[in-house]
């Protein structure tokens, strides 16, 4: 696996950091895709979705980590404790879900799904398209980027449950749909789309497995 250098690490929410990595010249990726991350010399690995709107000289992943596990116990904790110039092994980009500025988007996200959600929405706004982000949860990571998206004209909706959304609400989309979250959240979004007479098969869905 290629070894990349950490360019920056920032706290972006409760038990969540954004890690910026130097990108190889051949690295062509878009928000929605993901990478396999491994600590050098170790078999411990995990998948993390790209959360930057594009890839230039660097790209970003968003990493959540448990509250009470050591770096030896948790890859997320180990990643959260990285410093600039540390090295991380990366394989990718992987996955067929990606957004490259094609049109208006609505992105549903929960948990670590907020990372790709802000990346997709930022890419849409940069391309002069409309963007809506619906986050399920009380305290979304990347709050500063969500606020910036709101100021730039995007619609940002934070709810405790998707039941708070009316199927006639603009947050229930007529545009392209992206979904990032664990299986239970994906099922809830599919039910919401069904209720709004949208075919869930039309959505670009990245499920992170069981919560």
N, C-alpha and C positions, 0 to 999 in steps of 0.2 A: 504493500500500500504506500502511496506517496506520503511523505512527511511534510506538513505545512507548519508555518510559523504563526504564532499568535500575534496579531497586530494591536488588539485592544480587548479589554474585558470591562463590561459595565453592568452594574445592578440595574435591572429594569422592572422590578416588582418583587413581591414576596417570594423568596426562595427561587428566584429566576435571574439569570444573567444572559446578556447578549455577548457572544464571542465573535470578534472579527478576525478573520484569517487571511493571510496573504494568498492570493489566487495564482495558480500556475498559468502561464500564458495560454495554454490549451483548454482551460477550464471554462466551459460554456454552459451556464445554468440559468434558471429562472425561478422566481418564487413559486412554491408549490412542489418543486422537486426536493429531494433529500440526499443526505450523504451518510455513509457508514463511518462512524468515528471509533478509533481505537487508541488507547494509550500505548506509546511505543514499548515494544517488548512484552506485551501482555495480550492474552486472548480476549479480555473483557472488551466488548464492543456494543455500540448502540446506534440507532438511527435518529438523525436530527434533521428537521426540515429547514430549508434555506429561508431566512426571514428578511433578507435585503431585497429591495425592489429590482436590483440588477447586479451584475458582476462586473466590476472594473478591475482595479488592482487588488481589491479585497472582496470578500463576501462574508455574510453574517449567518450564524446559527443561533437560535434561542434555546437555552438549556434550563430546564427545571431540575431541582434537586431536593431530596428528602431532608426533613428538618434534623433528624437524629441519627444519620448514618455517616460513618467516616469515609474518607476517600478510598480506603481499602475495600469498603463494603459497597460503595456506590460510584459508578462512573460519572453520574451527574455531579456528585459532590467533588470528585476529582477534577472535573472540567471547570467547575465554578471557582476552584482555587488556582487556576492557571494564571500566570503572569505574562506580560509582553515578552516576546522572544522565546517562550516555551514552545515545544514542538508537539504536534498531534498528528497521528496517522489518519488519513482521510481516503475513502474510496467513493467515487461518484463523479458527476451527479447521477442519481438514480430516480426512477419513477417516471410515469407518463403524465402525471398531473402537473401542469405548468401554465403560467400566464405571462404573455409577452406583449401586453398592451393592445389586444385585439378589439376590445369594445367595453361597454358598460358591464359592471360586475356587482354582484351581491355575494358577500362572503360570510358564512356562518362559522363560528369558532367557539371552542371551549378548551380550557386548560392550555396545554402547549400549542394548541392550534392558533393561538393569537399571533405567534411568530409569522407563519406564512400569510395569515390574514392581513396583517399590516403591510407586509411586503407586496402582496397582490394589489391592495388598495392604493398604496403609494405609486405603484407602476401605472395603474389606471389613471390616477389624477395627473401624473406627469405626462401622459399621452392625451390629456384633455377629454377623458371619459368620466362618466359618473361612477361613483363607488359608494357602496354601503357595507358597513361592517356590523354584524350582529354578534355580540359576545355574550355567552351565558356564564355568569359568575359575578361575584360581588366586587372583586378588586382585580381588574384585568392588568396583567403586565403590559409594558409598552404604553403606559398611560400618556406620556409626553407625546409619543408619535400619534396616538389616537386623537389627542387634542389638536395636534398640528393638522391632521387630516380633516377634522371638523372645521378648523379655520380655513382650510383650503377648499371647502365646499363639499366634502364627503359627508355622508350621513353615518353617524356612529350611534349605535343602540346597545345599551348594556342592560341585561335583564337577569332576574334570578332564575326564571324558567321560560321556555319558549311559549308556554300557555299565555304569557302576557302579550304576545303578538296577535293582533287581529289579522285574519287572512285577507282583509281588504286594506291593511296597512301597507305603505310603500316599502316597508322592510320585508314583505313577502313579495319576491321579485317577479318582474317580467323580463329581466335581462339574464345574462349568464350567471350560473350559480356555482359557487365553490364551497366545499364543506371540509373542515379540518377539526378532528376531535376523536374521542374514544367511541367505542361501539354504541353505548347507550345514547350518546348525544347524536350520533349519526342516525340512529333509529328515530329519535324525536324530530330531527329535521325532515326526514323522509315523510313522517306522518303529517308534519306541517305543510309540506309541499303537496301531498295528496289532498289535504283539506282545501288547498288553494287551487285545485285542479291543475297542478303542475306534475308532470311525470318525473319522479325522483331519478329515473335513469338518465335524464338530461343533465343532472348535476355532475360536476367533477368532484369526486369524493375521495379524500385521503383519510382512512380510518387508522387509528393508532392501536387498535386491538382492544381487549377488555381493560376497563379502568382499574 
